[in-house]
Amino acid sequence: MPIKVRVGRMKGGLLLRSSSGNNPNKEEIILSIHFEVKRTISVPKEKAYAGLLDLDAASNWMQGFVGIERLDEGPLQVGSEWKETRKMFGSKATEHFEVVELHQPDKIVLRCDGTKGTTGKGEFVYTYYITSSGDHSDVTLKGEINGLTGVAKLFGKMMAGTFSKACAKDLDALKSYLEK
C-alpha cells in the first residue's frame, strides 16, 4: 500500500493558500496526501460497482456501522448526499458524503466534506476504479486528503496510513460480503 505525501507547486515549490485569519497576506502550505488500496473480488465488475453504491447493504459489511441518513431520495446519482455514522476508537463519528462522479460500471468518485462532519476539517476524495478479468473484478481505491492544517498537517503521513488501513479493511469486508 504505497503512501504518498505531495505538496503542490505554485510558489517556491509549495502550494500556498491565503489565510482567512487576521492577516490576509499570510500564506500556509496545503498538503495533499494520496494513498491507494487494491483488491481483487470474485464477482463481475457490475456487481462490484453496485456493491460499492448499495448504502442499504452497508450494515452487512461496513466496519463500525451505526447508520446512514440519505439527504435525498432515489437511486444514487451525481449530487446525491448522505451522512454516514460509524463507531471509531470507541466514539461515534459522522461524516458527510457526496457523489461527485459515476461512470457505470468503471468508476465512482465520492467526496467527504470534513468541515460538515466529526472530522471538522479537510476534504477526503475516494475514487474507485473497477476493472474486470473474467469473473473477477479489480477494485482500486485512490484516496486523496486535502486541506489539512495545523497539527493534522504535521501528522499527515501518519493519517494517510491510518486512512489507507481503514479503507483496506472496508474493501476486505465488502469483498467477503459480495463473494458469499
N, C-alpha and C positions, 0 to 999 in steps of 0.2 A: 504494500500500500504506500505509494510514493506520497510524500507530503511536501508541498512547495509553499514557500512564503515569498510573495512577489510584491515589490514596490514599483508602481508605475513610473514612467519617465515623463516629466514635464519641465521641471526646472532643477538644474543641478543634480539630475539623476533620480529625483524623487517626485512622486505625485503629491501635489500640495493642495490644500483646501483652505480657504479663508475661514477664520474662526468667527462664530456668531456671538462671541462673548463681548466683553467691554472694549477690546481692541480689534476693530475690523481689519486692521492691516496685519494682524498676527496670522501666521500660517502654520499648519501642522501636517505631519506626514500621515497619509491614509494607507493602511495596509490592505492588500487584497490577498487573502490566503486561499490556496487551492488544495484540494485533495481528490483522490479517485478511488473508487471501490468497484470491483468487477466480480460478478458471479455468473455461473452457467446454471440455468434452470431447465429441467427436463420437461418442458412444455413448449408448444408453438408460441411464436412471439406475440400473436394476437391475445393469447391467454395471459402472458406476462404483462403486456400493456394494460389489459383490462384489470388485472390484479392490482397493479400499481395505483389505479384510479378508483378502485372499489372501496369507498370510505365506509360503506355499511359492513364490509367484511373485516375491517381493520381490527376489530376486537378479537378476531380469531387468530391473529398473528403478531400484532404490534406489541412490543415490549412496554410494560408500564402503562398500558392503555387505560385511560379513565373515561374519555368520551370525545365525541366530535360534534360540534354545533355548526351546521351549514348556515351560511349567511345569505343563501339564495336557494332556489328550487330547481328541480330538473336535473338532467344529466350534466356532469362536469363539462365545462367548456372554457375557452379563454375568457378570463374575467371572473370565473367562479371563485368564491372565497369561503373559508371555514376557519373555525377556531379548534385547535387540537390540544387536548389536555392529556398529559401523561404524568405519572409519578416518577420523579427522578431524584436520586440522592435523598429519598425519604420525604420529599415535598412535591406538591402538585405544581406543574408548570404548564401554562397555557400560551400557545403561540398562534399567530395569525398568518394563514397561508392564502396564496392566490395562484391560480393557474395563469401562467404567462404565455405558454405555447403548447399546442398539441398538434402532432403530426402522426396520426394513426397509421400503422402500429409501430412507428420507428422512434419517436422522440416525445418526451414530456419535460416541460420546464415549469418548476414550481418556485415561488418566491415566498420567503418568510420575512415579514417586516418585524424585526426585533423591537422596534420602538412601540409597537402595539401589543406586545406580549410581556411575559415574565422577564425575558432577557433584558428588555428596556433599551437596547441599543443594537445597532448593526443591521445588516441585510444579509440573508442567507439564501443563496440560489442553488437549487438542486436540479441538475439536468440529467435526465435518464435517456440513454441511447439503448435501443433494443435491436439486436441483430439476430439472425437465425442461421442455424446449420442443421438442416433436417428437422427432427423433432425437439431440438434443443434451442434455447434462446440464451444469448449472452446479454446480460444487463450490465451496463456500465454507468455508474453514477459519478458525475463530475460535480463536486461541491465547490462553492465559492463563498467566502465570508468577506464582506465588505464593511467599511465604515467603523472599524474598531478604533477606539481612542483610549487614552489613559492607561490604566493597568491592563485592560484587555489587549491593548496594542502590544504591550511588553511581553505578554504571555501568549501571543497569537499562535506561535508554532505549536505550543503545548495544546492549545484549544483545538487546533486543526487535528491533532492526533486523537483527541477525545471525540470530536465530531466524526472523524473517519471510522473509529471503532464502533461508535453507536450506529452509524449508517450501515456498517458491515453486519452488525448483529440484526438490524432490521431486514436487510436483504437475505440473510440466512434464514430468518423466521418466515419471510414471505416465500422463499424457495421451498421450505418444508411444507408450508400450507398449500401452495399450488401443486406440489408433486404428490399430494395424497391421492 
